[in-house]
């Protein structure tokens, strides 16, 4: 039976009522504009009467010029060019530098046949803003970027964000400010991360995202590859290599000579990457390989990590004060066979050094969770859980694998385990924890955490502190989700040995998505803290699940976000099952793949010799960069929707649908990713 619905919406305001509000100065601009827009097409006289009344009775309003401007637009839309000209003149009398009014007034003159008067109108505005020369705009842009950079480094994130936004609106086509701005918003957990304006489109904000920030924003590996390629073109480009002889692979296999391996990074110090690599460097077989370290960071570090590295390597080089070209010349002079990029697109990276090709083989390993998308990184070392064979299409490098892509240092000092009270935690109740950086916490991950806390009474969520403002924001968001803010506890920064000791007092580590835990997962599992995670499609979204596999506790790997929430609640409700996992972690600790660092060092050497042999046979791979511009364009549309989680089949189907449509318009050359010969034929 048909049902008649009764509307409960309030009746539209009458003209009389609106006129009375305007007369008594109680009609705000939003209501005025909405009424006028609603009536401009159907009842121009009512809209005009309201505008005239508002102007008559609100002549002291600070935004009166905007009302004149909108009134002029309405009059122009209804064909009253003369009335529009009068309204625009009144607007400019109040606000002489209102650029859009000058533009519209000139167009009105032009359309009225007064071309010279139109030119005069526009010229007057051009002369009025003559100080805005290209040089001055560029200088202002650089100044704002420098201010934002210094504020960001000083931890003044709110101020940095505001300053960088001014730079973005000034030149949205320049991506440097946008890269820092989106990263700063991620560090502050400001959701949604991308907030376009009238002057900056969402597409421009996506275009400005750095590859590292994109990893925390979207689980789209083919778009991440295309973004990395675009980033490389923009910030590395095509340097002049005319003064650099082409380095060729020298015959070493079977000669008894050692391979010269060079590790390049700004993080060969007390840093997560330094902690990961220092025992590997100690365990390299010096009869097989000769190790050089090229340090890009501050020369004065000289910490415990550097002391250990310098004690075991064959050559240490500080490159911080050298230009990219001079750094490349120094590496070339050392006659390196395999050059390992440990930075990727991370802070203080010097990717341009590799563009000079100072070694015949260049490898992406350890420091960056993704493909470089460059023409000069030929190999990437990872593992089979991060990049299974079917996912190799998401990487421009040839993928080689070791057992686990997260080396750890088994010699790290760990202090005595504190009590919960000493760690700032309640002594009873379940403690969920996440020690990932704030930039990895997304709106969807936080929402999942709130579901978990709601289902587990008296539980708390233990996070690393961001700063006072960020901590307060997360507490407020928890309260909005119905969770008492006191249940969000923040751990202050602590020396590494103390931090490793304290994290063991938590009950369960909750991973983030799409950028999961890397070294923090290794730390947690090292001290016996179970890590709950689920895998996505991209490198960053699969790394943690690889580490959990390496620790031999696969039951902590969930199928999807829903399974993640359910398992977290289940483990909190069944302490015996969680204790069994902790016991298994300790029992298998020393025999797990995660702690087989001698095996890791040996596997790396085998891969280096494999690369050398391929080079000697003239089989060094050429990075596959075909169609990446096309995948980028498709990806921007999909990433704009910011879908949190998709299974592999659904994800690929979306791309294939776009490829099919675009191919019907203009044939797309085949590649070895999604648009293969077989796939295109299957699509008809």
N, C-alpha and C positions, 0 to 999 in steps of 0.2 A: 504494500500500500504506500502511495506517495506521502511524503511528509513535508509539511510547510514549515520552514524555519523562520523564526521571528528574530529580527535583527535587534541586538542590544546596543549597537553603536550610537553614540550621541548624534543628534541632528547637527547638520552643518550650520555654522553661525550665520546669522542674517547680516545684510549690509548695514542695517540700522544699528545692530549691536556692535559691529566692528567700527562704525563711525563714532559711536559713543566712546568706545575704548580709545580710539585715536584722539578724540577731543580731550579726554581726561588723562592723556599721556600714559595709558595702561596697556597699549597694544605693542608687544615686542616685535622686533624685526622679523623673526622666524614666522610668526603668525601672519604678519603683514604680507610677506613674500609668498607664503603658501596660499593665502586667499587670492592674491593678485594672479598667481600662476593658474589657479583653478578657474578663474573667471575671464582671463585675458582672451581666450579663444571664443568663448560662448557669449560673454556679456562684458565687452570692453568698457562700457560706460561705468559699470559698477567698480571694476578694478581701477579705472582712472579716478573716479570719485574718491575712492579710499586713499589712493596715493596722494591726491591733492589735499585731502583732509589731514592726513598724517603730517605732510610737509608744513601745512599751515599752523598746526598746533604743537609741532615738535621741532621748531627751528633751532633750538639750542642743543639738540642731540648730537653727540660726537661723531656719529656715523650717518649724518644727514646726507653726505655726498653719495653714500652707497644706495640710499633710497632714490635719490635723483637718477643715479645710473640705472638701477633696475627699472625705474619708471620709463626711462628713455628706451631701454631694450624692449619693454612691453609695447610702447608706442610704435617703435620701428617694426615689430612683428605684425602689428595690425595695420601697417601702411601709413601711419601718421609721421612722415619724415620731418615735417616742420616742427611738430610737437617734440619729437625726439631731439632735434637740434637745440631747442630751448632748454630742455631738461639737461642735456649734456653740458651746455654752457654754464648752467647753474651749478652743476656738479663740479666743474673745473674752477669756478669762482671760489668754492669752498676748499677744494683740494687740488691746487694747480699742478701737482706732480702725479696725478692719478693717470698712469699710462694708458690703461684700457679705454678710458674716456676720450683721450686724445685720438687714439686709433679709431674708435667708433665715430667720433665727430668728423674726422677726415673722410671716412667712408661715406658718411651721410652727405657731405659736400660733394664728393666725387659722384655719387649716385644722383645728385641733383644737377649734375652738369657743370659744377664749379670745380674743375680739376685743379686750377692754380690755387684756389682757396684751400683745397684739400692738402696740397703740397705744403702750403704755408703753415697750415695747422700742424702737420707732422714734423715740419722742419723746426717749428718753435719748441716742440717737445725734445727733438734731437739735440738742439742747442742747450736746452735746459739741463739735459743729462750728459753734456759733452765730457764731463769729468769721468764718465764710465767708459774709458777707452779699453781696448783689448788688454793692453799692458796692465792697467790698473785693476781690471777684473781678475787677471791672472795673479797679480801680486796679492790681491785680497784673498784669492783662493788659497795660495800657498801659505799665507799668514794664518788663515783659519785652520788649515791642515796641521801646521806646526803646533799651534796652540792645542788642538785636539790631541795630537800625539803626546805632547808633554803631560797634559792632564791625564791621559790614559795611563801613562807610565807611572804617574804619581798616585794612581788609584782614585782620582777624582772622576769617576765614571759618569755621573749625571752631567757634570760640566762639560766633559769631553763629548758626550753624546749631543748636547745642545749646540756646541760649537761646530761639530762636524756636520750636523744637519744644515747649518747655515751654508757650509761649503757645498753640500750636496745640492741644495736648492739653487745655489749660484751657478753651478755647472754640473747637472746630473749626468752628463755624458762622460765626465771624468770619474773613474771608478775608485781612486785611492781612498777618498774620504768615505765612500760607501762601504768599502771593505771593512774599515775599522768600525764604522758606525754599527753595522749589523753584528759584528763580533762583540762589541760593547753591550749591545742590547741582549745578546745571548748570555753574557756574563752576569747581567743584572736580572735575568729571568723575566724580561719584559715581553709579555705575550699579547697579541701576535708580534713576532719579531719584525716583520716588514709592514710598515705603515705608510702607504703612499700619500701624496698631497696633490693639490692642484698643479704643482710645479714639478713633481717627481712621480713618475708612474711606477707601478709595481714591477713591470718588466725591467725598468732601469735599476731598481733595487736588487732584483735577482741577478742582473748582469754584473752588478758590482760585488756580489758575494765572492769571497775567496774560496778556493777549493776546501780548505780546512773548515771554514764556517759552514759551507754547504753540507759537509759530512754530518754536522749536528742538526741540520735542518731537514734533510730528505734522504730516504733510502732508495736512491735511484742511481745505480752504478753506471749506467750508460750515459746519463746526463752528467754525472760527476767526471767521467772520462772526458766528455766533450767540453765541460767547463775547465778542466785542467789544461786541455789543449789550447783553449781560448786564452786562458791565463798566461800560458807559456808564450804564446804569440804576442800578447800585450806587454809583458814585463821582461821578456828575454829578447823576443824578436829574432832578427837575423844579424848577429854581430859580424863585424869585418874580420874574417879569419884568414885574410890573405897572407899575413905574416906567420901563420901557424902551419908547419908541415903536417901532412896527414900522417897520423900514427898508425902503423900497421902491426899486426900480430907477429911476434918473432917466434921462431921455432924453439920450444923448450921441452915439449913432451919427449920423454925418453933420453934427455940429454944430461940429467942429473942436476940441472940448474933449478933454483927456486923460483917460484912465481912471486912477483912483486905486487902486493895488494895494498891499495891506499884507501883508508877510511876518511871521508870528508864530512865534518859536522861542526856546528857551533855548540853542541851539547856534550862534548867529550870532557865532562866535568861532573861535579856533584849535581846530577840531573837525572831524571828517570831514564833517559837514553844512555847516559854515562853509566848508571848503575847496571843497566841491562848488558852493556858490552864489555865491561872491564874484565870479568872472568873469562869471557870468550877470548879476548886478546891474550890473556895469560896462558890459555890452553891451546892456542894455535901451535901446530907442529912446525917448529922452526927449521926442520930439515926439509920441509915441503914448501913453506911460504915465508916470505920476508915482508914484514908489516911496517907500513908508514901511516902516520896519523897527521891529518891536515886540519888544524883547529881554526875555526872561524870566529870564535867568541872572544871575550875580553882576555887580553894576554896575561893579566895579573891573577887569573884564577888560582892556579897552583894549589889545588885542594887535594884531599886524600885520593879521589878518583884519578886525577891527573898524575899524581905521584905513582900510583900502581901501574897506570898505562905506560908512563915514561920508562918505568923500570924493565918492561918486557918487550917493547917494540924496537924496531931497528932505526926508525927515524921519526922525529917529531918536528912538525913545521907549524909556526904561527902565521896565519894568513890574514889576520884581522886588518893589518895596516897596508896590505897590498891591494891594488886594483884587481878587478876580475881578470883582466888580461895578464897582469904580472903573476897573479896566483896560478893561472893556467900554465904559464911558462915555467914556473918553478916545478909544478907537478910533472910537466912534460920532461923537464931536465932530469927528474928522478927516474925516468924510464919505467913508469908504472905499467903493469900489464892489465890489471883489473882495478878500476876505480869505483868505489862504493859510495853512493850518495846516501848519507844517513839523515840528511835534513828533509829532503823533499820540499814541499811547499809549507814549511813551518817557520816560526820566528827566526830571524837572522839568517835565513837561507840565502845562499849565493848561487842560484841556479845558473846564472850566466857563465860561471866558470866552466861548467860542463858543456856549454854550447860551443866552446872553443875546442872541444874534443881532445883534451890533453892526454888521454889514454885510448888505446884501441877498443877497449870494452868498458862500458859504463853500466852500473847496476843500481837499482832502486831497492834499498833494504833497510828495515828496522825503524826508521824515524817517522815515516809518513804513511798513513793508512789508505793507500789508493794508488792509482796509476798516475804517472807523471804526464802522460799525453804529449811527450816531447819527441822530436825526431832524433834525439841523441841518447836516450836511455834505452838500451837494447834488451836488458833483462830485468826481471823483478824476482826477488826471492821471498817466498811466503810458505804456506803449508796447505795441505789438502782440505782442511776444514774451512779455512778462510776463502780459498779459491779452489773449489772442486773443478774438475775438467770442463764441465758444461758452462762454467762461469768465466772461462778464459776470454770470452768475447768482450768482456767489460774492461780489458786492459790492453794497452798498446804495446807493452813489452812482452817478450817471451817469458812465460811463467815457469819458474823452477821452484822445487819444494824441498824443505827440510821437515823434520818431524813436528816441530813447534816453532812458530815464528816469534815467540816472546822469550828471549834469553833472560835469565835471572842471575843474580850473583849470590851464590850459596854462602859467601863469607860475610854478608852484611851483618852488622852489629845490631842486635835487638835487645833493648832494655828489659828489665823485669816487668812482667805483666802487672798493671795496676788493678786496683779494685774498681768496681763500677762507680762508687762514690768518688774516688780519686779522678776518674775519667769524666765526671760531671753528669753521670747517668743515674736514673732511679735504680735502687737495689733490687726491686722486683719488677716483673713485667717483661714482656718480650721486646728485644731491641733489634729493630730493622736498621740497616746502615747502608749508606752509599758514600764513598769517598772520592767519587769522580768530581771533576771541576764543575762549577756552576753552569758553564756554557753548555754542558751536556744534558742538563735537566730541561726537558721540553714540557710544554703544557700537557701533552697526552701522558707522558711518564709520571708527572706529578699527580694527574688525575687517577692513574692506576694506584699510586701510593696511597692516595686518600681513601680509595675503595678498600685497600688492604687494612689500613689503620681503623677504618670504621668497623670492619668485620672482626678485628682482634682487639677487644677491650684492654685497656691499660698498657697497650704497646706504645712504643715511641719510635720516631724516625730520627736517626743520628746522621747528620750531614757535616761536611767540612764547611766552615764559615766562608761566606763571600765577603761582604762587609756589612756594617750595621744596617744600611738601607736595604740591601738584598735580603738579609736575614729577616728583617721586619716584613718585607713584601711577602716572603714565603709563609710566614706565620699568619699574615692577613688572608692569604689565599687558602690556607688550611682552615681558618675559621669560617670563611665563606663556604667551604665544602662540608662544614658541620663537624670539623675536627678541632678540638681544643688546641690553641696555639702553643700551650705548654708541652704538647706532645711532639713538637719539632725541636730537637736539641742540636746545637751547633758546636762542633769541636774546633777549638782555636788552633792556629798553626803551631806546630811543634817540631823539634829536631827529628830527623828521620828515624833514628833508633827508638825514640819515645813513641813516635807515631806508629811504627810497626808493632810495638808492644801493646799499645792501647786498643788497636782495632780488634784484637783477639777477644775482647770482652763482649763484643756484639754477638748476636745469635745468627743473623742471616744478612748477607750482603745482597742488596737489590740493584741489579744493573740498570743502566739507562738505555734508551733507544731513540734514534738510530745509531748514535755514536756511543758504543759501549765502553766498558772498562778495558784498559790495556795493562799497563804496569800495576795499576791499582788492584786488578783482579789477581795478578801474580802475587802481589803483596799479601792480599787477604788469604789466598789459598796456602801461602807459605806458612802463615801463623795458624792455620787450621780453621779459618772462617769460611763456611760454605758460601758460594756465589751463585745466585739464581739469575738466569739469563735466557733469552730466546734469540734466535738468529734471524737476520734479515737477508738482504741480497748483496749489499755493498761490503767492501773491505771492513770499514769501521763497525758495521752492524753484525759482522761475523767473527770479529777478533776475540771477543770474550768467550764465545762458545768454543773456540779453538783451545783457549787456555784451560777451560773447565774440562774438556776432553783430555788434554795433556795431563791434568791432575787425576784422571781416571775416576771422575764422579759424574758420568753422563746423565744420571737421574736428575741433576740440577739444570739440565737444558730443557726448556719448555718449547712447546710447538708454536705458540703464538701469544699475543698479549693476554687473551682470556685465560689460557692455561697458566701463564705467569702469575696472574692475580690469584687464581685458584690454588696453585701450588704454594705460594707464599702464605696464604691463609691456612692451608693444610699443614704445613710444617710448623707454623706457630701453634696450631691446635693439637699437634701430635709430637711433643718434644722427643719421644723415643726414636721416631724415624729420623729426626734431625741429628740426634746424638749418634745414631748408627753411621750417618754420613761423615760426621766429624771424626769418629773413630776410624773410619775407612781412610780418610784423608791422612791422618797421622800414621796409620799402619803402612800405607803405600807411599809415604812422603819421599823417602830417599830413592825409591825405585821407579818413581813416576817419570814420564817423558819430560814433564815440566822442569825437573831438576837434573836431567841428563845433559849437563853443560859440556862435558867432554864429547858426548855424542853430537851435540850441536856444532861444536867447533870442527869436528871431523867431517860432518856433513857439508858444512860451508866450504871446506877445503876441496871436497870432492866436486862440488858445483863449480868452484873457481877453475879447477882443472878441466871440467867438462866445457866451460866457456872457452878456455884456452884451446882445447882440442878442436872445437867447432871453428874458432878463428883460424887455426892453422889449416883447416880444410876449406877456408873461405865460406863458412856457413854461419858467420855471425848474423843474427837476425836483424831485419830492418823493421823499425816500429811501424805498425799498421795504423795510419791516420785517415783512412778513407771515410768519406761521408760524415765526419765528425761535426762539420758545420750544420749539416742537415739534422743529425741527432740532437744537436744543441737546440735548434729551433723547435723541434717536436717536444723536447724535454722541458723547455720553458713553459709551454702550455700545461704540461702534466704537473710539473713542480708547483706551478701557480695554485693548483688545487690543494697542495700540501696534504696528500693522503698519507695517513700515519703508517699503515701497514698493509701490504698486499702480498699474496702468494706469487710465486714465480710465474705461473701460467697466466694469471690475470694481468700481471705487469707486462709481460712480453706481448700479450694480445693487444694491449692499448697501443704500444708502439707500432705493431704490425698494421693495425687499422689505419693509423695516420700514414704510414709508409705507402700502403695500398692507395689511399686517396690521393696523396701527393704524386705518386707514380703515374696515376691516371691523368693528371694534369700535365706533368712533364717527366719523362722517363728518368728513373734514378739508376745510376751505375751500380752494379752489384758490389758487395763487400763480403767479408767473412764474419760479420756480426749477426744482425737480424735479417738484413736484406740480401740473403744469399740467392744464388740461382735457383736452388731447390725451393726455398721459401717463396720467392716471387712467383714461381710457376704454380705452387700450391695455392697461392692467392688468386690465381686466374689471370 
